[in-house]
């Protein structure tokens, strides 16, 4: 859950006062891991409202997908892309319009 500007400010103020994650967490009522994440973000100059992007399974295939879209002038269908990705080793699960198959 994202914290409000006021909550983030309170976390920073508590940390600056106590200089420990645990004490700042106790003062603000937040989990120590949450305090640690915001303090570390501030220390490296990251915006505390932005999260680190997580790697996605599709990342390794994005260049190829973009190439197909460009070559087809954005007319390639998703099912065609999916079939091509499956042949390339993309570990996707085939689902029907009715939902996941058992």
MINU-120552 format. One record per residue (C-alpha): residue number from 1; residue in three letters; z, x, y. Coordinates in nm, 3 decimals. Layout:
% MINU-120552
<r NUM,ALA,<Z,X,Y>>
...
This chain:
% MINU-120552
<r 1,UNK,<0.000,0.000,0.000>>
<r 2,UNK,<-0.091,0.134,0.342>>
<r 3,UNK,<0.189,0.175,0.589>>
<r 4,UNK,<0.179,0.047,0.946>>
<r 5,UNK,<0.164,0.290,1.238>>
<r 6,UNK,<0.533,0.221,1.304>>
<r 7,UNK,<0.631,0.294,0.943>>
<r 8,UNK,<0.436,0.620,0.945>>
<r 9,UNK,<0.598,0.719,1.272>>
<r 10,UNK,<0.940,0.643,1.124>>
<r 11,UNK,<0.860,0.859,0.821>>
<r 12,UNK,<0.755,1.148,1.046>>
<r 13,UNK,<1.060,1.110,1.271>>
<r 14,UNK,<1.296,1.103,0.972>>
<r 15,UNK,<1.128,1.406,0.817>>
<r 16,UNK,<1.131,1.598,1.145>>
<r 17,UNK,<1.502,1.519,1.181>>
<r 18,UNK,<1.609,1.606,0.827>>
<r 19,UNK,<1.332,1.847,0.723>>
<r 20,UNK,<1.356,1.717,0.365>>
<r 21,UNK,<1.145,1.463,0.184>>
<r 22,UNK,<1.441,1.314,-0.002>>
<r 23,UNK,<1.652,1.258,0.308>>
<r 24,UNK,<1.359,1.114,0.502>>
<r 25,UNK,<1.291,0.878,0.213>>
<r 26,UNK,<1.653,0.765,0.208>>
<r 27,UNK,<1.655,0.708,0.585>>
<r 28,UNK,<1.332,0.508,0.589>>
<r 29,UNK,<1.366,0.325,0.259>>
<r 30,UNK,<1.037,0.462,0.125>>
<r 31,UNK,<0.969,0.639,-0.201>>
<r 32,UNK,<0.998,1.019,-0.174>>
<r 33,UNK,<0.642,1.057,-0.308>>
<r 34,UNK,<0.517,0.835,-0.024>>
<r 35,UNK,<0.700,1.044,0.233>>
<r 36,UNK,<0.566,1.363,0.075>>
<r 37,UNK,<0.208,1.230,0.082>>
<r 38,UNK,<0.224,1.142,0.453>>
<r 39,UNK,<0.397,1.468,0.551>>
<r 40,UNK,<0.145,1.676,0.356>>
<r 41,UNK,<-0.143,1.485,0.517>>
<r 42,UNK,<-0.001,1.557,0.861>>
<r 43,UNK,<0.052,1.925,0.781>>
<r 44,UNK,<-0.315,1.978,0.692>>
<r 45,UNK,<-0.440,1.766,0.983>>
<r 46,UNK,<-0.562,1.465,0.781>>
<r 47,UNK,<-0.545,1.114,0.919>>
<r 48,UNK,<-0.248,0.951,0.740>>
<r 49,UNK,<-0.441,0.622,0.718>>
<r 50,UNK,<-0.721,0.780,0.515>>
<r 51,UNK,<-0.673,0.848,0.148>>
<r 52,UNK,<-0.829,1.133,-0.040>>
<r 53,UNK,<-1.146,1.012,-0.206>>
<r 54,UNK,<-1.109,0.987,-0.581>>
<r 55,UNK,<-1.387,1.114,-0.804>>
<r 56,UNK,<-1.588,0.834,-0.963>>
<r 57,UNK,<-1.776,0.834,-1.292>>
<r 58,UNK,<-2.098,0.761,-1.102>>
<r 59,UNK,<-2.070,1.065,-0.871>>
<r 60,UNK,<-2.262,1.294,-1.106>>
<r 61,UNK,<-2.554,1.048,-1.108>>
<r 62,UNK,<-2.572,0.951,-0.739>>
<r 63,UNK,<-2.850,1.193,-0.649>>
<r 64,UNK,<-3.071,1.057,-0.926>>
<r 65,UNK,<-2.996,0.695,-0.830>>
<r 66,UNK,<-3.083,0.768,-0.467>>
<r 67,UNK,<-3.407,0.930,-0.582>>
<r 68,UNK,<-3.502,0.621,-0.786>>
<r 69,UNK,<-3.422,0.389,-0.498>>
<r 70,UNK,<-3.627,0.600,-0.260>>
<r 71,UNK,<-3.923,0.630,-0.500>>
<r 72,UNK,<-3.923,0.254,-0.563>>
<r 73,UNK,<-3.883,0.178,-0.192>>
<r 74,UNK,<-3.558,-0.003,-0.278>>
<r 75,UNK,<-3.720,-0.237,-0.530>>
<r 76,UNK,<-3.566,-0.097,-0.848>>
<r 77,UNK,<-3.338,-0.347,-1.020>>
<r 78,UNK,<-2.980,-0.266,-1.113>>
<r 79,UNK,<-3.041,-0.333,-1.483>>
<r 80,UNK,<-3.325,-0.080,-1.483>>
<r 81,UNK,<-3.102,0.177,-1.314>>
<r 82,UNK,<-2.830,0.102,-1.567>>
<r 83,UNK,<-3.067,0.155,-1.861>>
<r 84,UNK,<-3.191,0.483,-1.716>>
<r 85,UNK,<-2.834,0.601,-1.657>>
<r 86,UNK,<-2.733,0.509,-2.012>>
<r 87,UNK,<-3.018,0.727,-2.143>>
<r 88,UNK,<-2.888,1.011,-1.927>>
<r 89,UNK,<-2.541,0.981,-2.079>>
<r 90,UNK,<-2.362,0.759,-1.829>>
<r 91,UNK,<-2.060,0.618,-2.017>>
<r 92,UNK,<-2.099,0.260,-1.893>>
<r 93,UNK,<-2.008,-0.056,-2.080>>
<r 94,UNK,<-2.282,-0.315,-2.119>>
<r 95,UNK,<-2.167,-0.656,-1.995>>
<r 96,UNK,<-2.349,-0.985,-1.992>>
<r 97,UNK,<-2.347,-1.236,-1.711>>
<r 98,UNK,<-2.079,-1.420,-1.906>>
<r 99,UNK,<-1.839,-1.127,-1.883>>
<r 100,UNK,<-1.730,-0.842,-2.106>>
<r 101,UNK,<-1.825,-0.855,-2.472>>
<r 102,UNK,<-1.552,-0.815,-2.733>>
